[in-house]
Structure formats: structure tokens, C-alpha cells
Amino acid sequence: MEWMTVKEASELWNISGRRVQILCDSGRVNGATRLGNLWVIPKGRPKPPDGRSANGRKPSTKQPNKDAK
């Protein structure tokens, strides 16, 4: 099996190396393996979807005010 490093994945996926490490550590990169203090990722793995919100906030649970004009 061919492997790529965090640095190679970060360049391929256009994200920071630290973000790749976080994705690997949280189990979101299928097949990623930790060898000592280094993550290796199977070559050809697609970038996992970004689960963070676009504006950094939690979705609002408030109901719109129907009386507001």
C-alpha cells in the first residue's frame, strides 16, 4: 500500500498540516495510521467533508418573531 504524509495530504487537500492531524486524530480520515508521532494516510484518500459551520456559530434555535415589522 502506498502512503502519504500529513504534509503531502495538506498540500493535496489545500488545508494546514495541523488540520490534517486533527482530522486523523478524530478518526475522520479512513485508513489513517499513527506510527509513533507521525500520521500516515493511504494515497488517493479524498479530503473528508468539513463538519464545521461556515460562520463559526451554532445554528439558531430561535423562532422568528412574527409580530416584528
Rosetta blueprint (number, residue, H / E / L):
1 M L
2 E L
3 W E
4 M E
5 T E
6 V H
7 K H
8 E H
9 A H
10 S H
11 E H
12 L H
13 W H
14 N L
15 I L
16 S L
17 G H
18 R H
19 R H
20 V H
21 Q H
22 I H
23 L H
24 C H
25 D H
26 S L
27 G L
28 R L
29 V L
30 N L
31 G L
32 A L
33 T E
34 R E
35 L E
36 G L
37 N L
38 L E
39 W E
40 V E
41 I E
42 P E
43 K L
44 G L
45 R L
46 P L
47 K L
48 P L
49 P L
50 D L
51 G L
52 R L
53 S L
54 A L
55 N L
56 G L
57 R L
58 K L
59 P L
60 S L
61 T L
62 K L
63 Q L
64 P L
65 N L
66 K L
67 D L
68 A L
69 K L
